Amino acid sequence: MVSMLLEDFLEDIGCTVVGPAFNLEEASTLAAAGDFDVAILDVNLGGERTFSVADRLDRDGKPFAFATGYGAAGLRDEDEGRPVLQKPFTLDDLKKVVEGLSEDAQAPAMKS
């Protein structure tokens, strides 16, 4: 039910939804395909932690935020500073997170 609400909210703010994924395997497949600009990644899908998908998104340079009922306390140390969509969330909360991710997706890559 939460994923349907999230999908509706995303469509309401003008996003095209790819997914949703209901388990870690589906999330991994979607992440590998890379047919999206930004992602909202639930920390827990079907009882499995999604940190391996987060690592993939990070390696691929795909901006993403975590969705979780635990807030930043439910994340790993290496995810500190990553945007978090705290459950329960509002349409405005989601819009702010997606706008921030979209700005990250459009920013030019920095070369060192």
LUMDO-497515 format. One record per residue (C-alpha): residue number from 1; residue in three letters; x, y, z. Coordinates in Angstrom, 3 decimals, decimal comma. Example, Ala and Ser with C-alpha at 12.3 -4.5 7.8 and 13.67 -1.06 7.14 Angstrom:
2
[1 "ALA" [12,300 -4,500 7,800]];
[2 "SER" [13,670 -1,060 7,140]];
//
This chain:
112
[1 "MET" [0,000 0,000 0,000]];
[2 "VAL" [2,877 2,384 0,786]];
[3 "SER" [4,446 1,731 -2,618]];
[4 "MET" [1,144 2,569 -4,338]];
[5 "LEU" [0,936 5,834 -2,392]];
[6 "LEU" [4,539 6,657 -3,282]];
[7 "GLU" [3,846 5,890 -6,946]];
[8 "ASP" [0,764 8,144 -6,922]];
[9 "PHE" [2,692 10,961 -5,229]];
[10 "LEU" [5,535 10,675 -7,730]];
[11 "GLU" [3,125 10,840 -10,656]];
[12 "ASP" [1,379 13,831 -9,020]];
[13 "ILE" [4,653 15,786 -9,076]];
[14 "GLY" [5,339 14,887 -12,705]];
[15 "CYS" [7,653 11,889 -12,389]];
[16 "THR" [7,585 8,819 -14,590]];
[17 "VAL" [7,748 5,806 -12,297]];
[18 "VAL" [10,026 2,871 -13,074]];
[19 "GLY" [9,182 -0,027 -10,822]];
[20 "PRO" [8,283 -0,416 -8,062]];
[21 "ALA" [10,444 -3,234 -6,787]];
[22 "PHE" [8,945 -5,424 -4,089]];
[23 "ASN" [12,086 -7,368 -3,201]];
[24 "LEU" [15,852 -7,102 -3,328]];
[25 "GLU" [16,160 -9,047 -6,592]];
[26 "GLU" [13,733 -6,740 -8,408]];
[27 "ALA" [15,471 -3,659 -7,002]];
[28 "SER" [18,853 -4,996 -8,122]];
[29 "THR" [17,524 -5,638 -11,623]];
[30 "LEU" [16,080 -2,122 -11,910]];
[31 "ALA" [19,288 -0,575 -10,584]];
[32 "ALA" [21,382 -2,548 -13,083]];
[33 "ALA" [19,175 -1,435 -15,981]];
[34 "GLY" [19,705 2,202 -15,016]];
[35 "ASP" [16,662 3,461 -16,935]];
[36 "PHE" [15,966 6,291 -14,476]];
[37 "ASP" [17,391 9,604 -13,343]];
[38 "VAL" [16,884 9,316 -9,572]];
[39 "ALA" [15,724 6,648 -7,142]];
[40 "ILE" [13,864 6,336 -3,861]];
[41 "LEU" [15,203 3,223 -2,154]];
[42 "ASP" [13,362 1,678 0,770]];
[43 "VAL" [15,905 0,444 3,299]];
[44 "ASN" [13,903 -2,746 3,826]];
[45 "LEU" [12,227 -4,655 0,984]];
[46 "GLY" [10,454 -7,835 1,983]];
[47 "GLY" [12,618 -8,185 5,075]];
[48 "GLU" [15,901 -7,699 3,185]];
[49 "ARG" [18,190 -4,689 3,573]];
[50 "THR" [18,813 -2,866 0,298]];
[51 "PHE" [22,307 -1,575 0,969]];
[52 "SER" [23,777 -3,613 -1,894]];
[53 "VAL" [21,445 -1,729 -4,255]];
[54 "ALA" [22,493 1,558 -2,644]];
[55 "ASP" [26,124 0,654 -3,286]];
[56 "ARG" [25,299 -0,050 -6,944]];
[57 "LEU" [23,472 3,252 -7,359]];
[58 "ASP" [26,362 5,091 -5,737]];
[59 "ARG" [28,944 3,405 -8,018]];
[60 "ASP" [26,823 4,244 -11,056]];
[61 "GLY" [26,463 7,883 -9,993]];
[62 "LYS" [22,680 7,670 -9,695]];
[63 "PRO" [21,285 10,125 -7,146]];
[64 "PHE" [19,036 8,403 -4,624]];
[65 "ALA" [17,377 8,838 -1,277]];
[66 "PHE" [16,478 6,273 1,323]];
[67 "ALA" [12,900 5,832 2,477]];
[68 "THR" [12,666 4,512 6,012]];
[69 "GLY" [10,649 4,688 9,180]];
[70 "TYR" [13,855 4,745 11,215]];
[71 "GLY" [15,265 7,970 9,787]];
[72 "ALA" [19,016 8,400 9,500]];
[73 "ALA" [19,452 6,073 12,509]];
[74 "GLY" [18,527 3,138 10,250]];
[75 "LEU" [21,383 3,781 7,819]];
[76 "ARG" [24,987 2,636 7,708]];
[77 "ASP" [27,823 5,005 8,589]];
[78 "GLU" [28,817 5,246 4,908]];
[79 "ASP" [25,338 6,568 4,079]];
[80 "GLU" [25,642 9,550 6,403]];
[81 "GLY" [24,465 12,669 4,634]];
[82 "ARG" [22,381 10,750 2,087]];
[83 "PRO" [18,865 12,205 1,700]];
[84 "VAL" [16,252 10,383 3,775]];
[85 "LEU" [12,518 10,342 3,169]];
[86 "GLN" [11,164 9,730 6,660]];
[87 "LYS" [8,047 7,538 6,795]];
[88 "PRO" [5,297 8,525 7,081]];
[89 "PHE" [5,911 11,266 4,532]];
[90 "THR" [3,787 13,892 2,843]];
[91 "LEU" [3,614 14,923 -0,775]];
[92 "ASP" [5,621 18,044 0,110]];
[93 "ASP" [8,327 15,921 1,800]];
[94 "LEU" [8,617 13,757 -1,303]];
[95 "LYS" [8,663 16,750 -3,628]];
[96 "LYS" [11,578 18,351 -1,732]];
[97 "VAL" [13,602 15,134 -1,815]];
[98 "VAL" [12,941 14,499 -5,519]];
[99 "GLU" [13,779 18,105 -6,436]];
[100 "GLY" [17,084 17,821 -4,580]];
[101 "LEU" [17,893 14,521 -6,280]];
[102 "SER" [16,963 15,951 -9,677]];
[103 "GLU" [19,366 18,848 -9,148]];
[104 "ASP" [22,091 16,315 -8,323]];
[105 "ALA" [21,261 14,335 -11,482]];
[106 "GLN" [21,638 17,437 -13,644]];
[107 "ALA" [24,842 18,722 -12,021]];
[108 "PRO" [27,948 18,261 -14,174]];
[109 "ALA" [30,390 15,650 -12,950]];
[110 "MET" [33,395 17,036 -11,120]];
[111 "LYS" [36,813 15,988 -12,398]];
[112 "SER" [39,765 15,728 -10,075]];
//
